[in-house]
Amino acid sequence: MSPKDFFIAVIKILSLLIIVNGILPIIPNMFFWIDSDISSFFILLGAILLYVVLIYLMLLKADVITNALKLTKGFESDAFNFSNVESKYVVKMACALIGLYLISYNLPSLIYELFLYFQKNISSEQFIGNPYLEADNYQLQISLISVFVGLLIIAVRKQVSEFFTSKTN
């Protein structure tokens, strides 16, 4: 199994996680928002379509994502050889997996929080009495930071692996 094949499999598995964490919680909200404001329903429908496109890309274009994020760069061999595993290799793999997990876990929340942010700032209805919509943008900021940190971890995984393994070799 090559590193590219491994990351393609991971991206496809993470797309299933996005289905569970992203699309399934939004569907019941569609019925709530259709009664209150039709524009909110269409914005929510747009968010679902965005998820569908994201999942489509992750399932059918995982090799393009792997190349775009340069996940296969920095590996010395073209195949995983588990008999002679170096600690740098394990740390690189762990960093890539942690970064992908952070992105896939927080991306549904980020899209939903952006939806709420735009709905709160654009909608003509007042959301008085709903403390979630009156609250500050804390969860939006956390989701943005988490996605950014996930991308950053993927980008600097080679340096991180050298930092953590330089003292052990």
C-alpha positions as CSV (number, residue, x, y, z in Angstrom):
1,M,0.0,0.0,0.0
2,S,1.4,3.3,-1.0
3,P,1.1,6.5,1.1
4,K,-1.2,7.9,-1.6
5,D,-3.5,4.9,-1.4
6,F,-3.5,5.1,2.4
7,F,-4.5,8.8,2.4
8,I,-7.2,8.3,-0.2
9,A,-8.7,5.6,2.0
10,V,-8.5,7.9,5.0
11,I,-10.2,10.8,3.1
12,K,-13.0,8.5,2.0
13,I,-13.5,7.3,5.6
14,L,-13.5,10.9,6.8
15,S,-16.2,11.7,4.2
16,L,-18.5,9.2,5.9
17,L,-17.8,11.0,9.2
18,I,-18.9,14.2,7.6
19,I,-22.1,12.6,6.5
20,V,-22.8,11.5,10.1
21,N,-21.7,14.8,11.7
22,G,-22.7,17.2,9.0
23,I,-25.7,16.2,7.0
24,L,-27.7,14.1,9.4
25,P,-28.0,16.8,12.1
26,I,-29.1,19.4,9.5
27,I,-32.0,17.5,8.0
28,P,-34.3,17.8,11.0
29,N,-33.5,21.6,11.2
30,M,-34.9,22.0,7.6
31,F,-38.4,21.3,8.9
32,F,-38.1,23.9,11.7
33,W,-36.7,26.6,9.4
34,I,-39.3,26.1,6.6
35,D,-42.0,27.3,9.0
36,S,-40.2,30.4,10.2
37,D,-38.5,32.0,7.2
38,I,-38.3,30.6,3.6
39,S,-35.0,32.3,3.0
40,S,-33.5,30.4,5.9
41,F,-34.8,27.2,4.4
42,F,-33.0,27.9,1.2
43,I,-29.8,28.9,3.0
44,L,-30.0,25.6,4.9
45,L,-30.6,23.7,1.6
46,G,-27.6,25.5,0.2
47,A,-25.5,24.2,3.1
48,I,-26.7,20.7,2.5
49,L,-25.8,21.0,-1.2
50,L,-22.4,22.3,-0.1
51,Y,-22.0,19.2,2.0
52,V,-23.0,17.0,-0.9
53,V,-20.4,18.6,-3.1
54,L,-17.8,18.2,-0.4
55,I,-18.6,14.6,0.1
56,Y,-18.7,14.0,-3.7
57,L,-15.2,15.5,-3.9
58,M,-13.9,13.5,-1.0
59,L,-15.4,10.2,-2.3
60,L,-14.7,10.5,-6.0
61,K,-11.8,13.0,-6.2
62,A,-9.8,11.9,-3.1
63,D,-6.6,11.6,-5.3
64,V,-7.0,15.3,-6.2
65,I,-7.3,16.3,-2.6
66,T,-4.3,14.2,-1.7
67,N,-2.3,15.9,-4.4
68,A,-3.6,19.4,-3.5
69,L,-2.7,19.0,0.2
70,K,0.6,17.4,-0.8
71,L,0.0,14.5,1.7
72,T,2.4,12.1,-0.1
73,K,5.3,14.5,-0.1
74,G,8.1,13.8,2.3
75,F,7.8,10.0,2.3
76,E,11.0,8.2,1.3
77,S,9.4,5.1,-0.1
78,D,6.6,4.4,-2.4
79,A,5.1,1.7,-0.2
80,F,4.4,1.2,3.4
81,N,6.9,-1.2,4.9
82,F,5.7,-2.0,8.4
83,S,8.6,-4.3,9.2
84,N,11.1,-1.4,9.5
85,V,9.1,1.5,10.8
86,E,11.0,4.6,11.8
87,S,9.7,6.9,14.5
88,K,9.8,9.9,12.1
89,Y,7.6,8.0,9.7
90,V,5.0,7.2,12.5
91,V,5.0,10.8,13.6
92,K,4.5,12.1,10.1
93,M,1.6,9.7,9.6
94,A,0.1,10.7,13.0
95,C,0.3,14.4,12.1
96,A,-1.4,13.9,8.8
97,L,-4.2,11.9,10.4
98,I,-4.6,14.4,13.2
99,G,-4.8,17.2,10.7
100,L,-7.3,15.4,8.6
101,Y,-9.4,14.5,11.6
102,L,-9.4,18.1,12.8
103,I,-10.5,19.4,9.4
104,S,-13.2,16.7,8.9
105,Y,-14.5,16.9,12.5
106,N,-14.8,20.7,12.5
107,L,-15.8,21.4,8.9
108,P,-19.5,20.6,9.4
109,S,-19.6,22.8,12.5
110,L,-17.9,25.6,10.7
111,I,-20.4,25.4,7.8
112,Y,-23.3,25.4,10.2
113,E,-21.9,28.2,12.3
114,L,-21.3,30.3,9.2
115,F,-25.0,29.6,8.2
116,L,-26.1,30.8,11.6
117,Y,-23.9,33.9,11.5
118,F,-25.2,34.9,8.1
119,Q,-28.8,34.1,9.1
120,K,-28.4,36.2,12.2
121,N,-26.9,39.2,10.4
122,I,-28.9,39.1,7.2
123,S,-32.4,37.8,8.2
124,S,-35.2,40.3,8.7
125,E,-36.5,38.3,11.7
126,Q,-35.3,39.1,15.2
127,F,-34.1,36.1,17.1
128,I,-35.1,37.4,20.5
129,G,-35.6,34.6,23.0
130,N,-33.3,32.1,21.3
131,P,-30.1,32.3,23.3
132,Y,-28.1,30.3,20.8
133,L,-28.7,32.8,18.1
134,E,-28.2,35.8,20.4
135,A,-24.9,34.5,21.6
136,D,-21.5,35.6,20.4
137,N,-19.6,33.8,17.6
138,Y,-17.5,31.7,20.0
139,Q,-18.3,28.3,18.3
140,L,-17.6,29.9,14.9
141,Q,-14.2,31.1,16.0
142,I,-13.4,27.7,17.5
143,S,-14.4,25.9,14.3
144,L,-12.3,28.3,12.2
145,I,-9.3,27.9,14.4
146,S,-9.6,24.1,14.4
147,V,-9.8,23.9,10.6
148,F,-6.8,26.2,10.3
149,V,-4.8,24.2,12.9
150,G,-5.6,21.0,11.0
151,L,-4.3,22.6,7.8
152,L,-1.3,23.9,9.6
153,I,-0.5,20.5,11.1
154,I,-0.7,18.9,7.7
155,A,1.6,21.6,6.2
156,V,4.3,21.3,8.8
157,R,4.2,17.5,9.6
158,K,7.8,17.0,8.4
159,Q,9.2,19.6,10.7
160,V,7.0,18.3,13.6
161,S,8.3,14.8,13.0
162,E,11.9,16.0,13.0
163,F,11.3,18.0,16.2
164,F,9.8,15.1,18.1
165,T,12.2,12.4,16.9
166,S,15.5,14.3,16.9
167,K,16.2,13.6,20.5
168,T,15.4,9.9,20.3
169,N,17.7,9.1,17.3
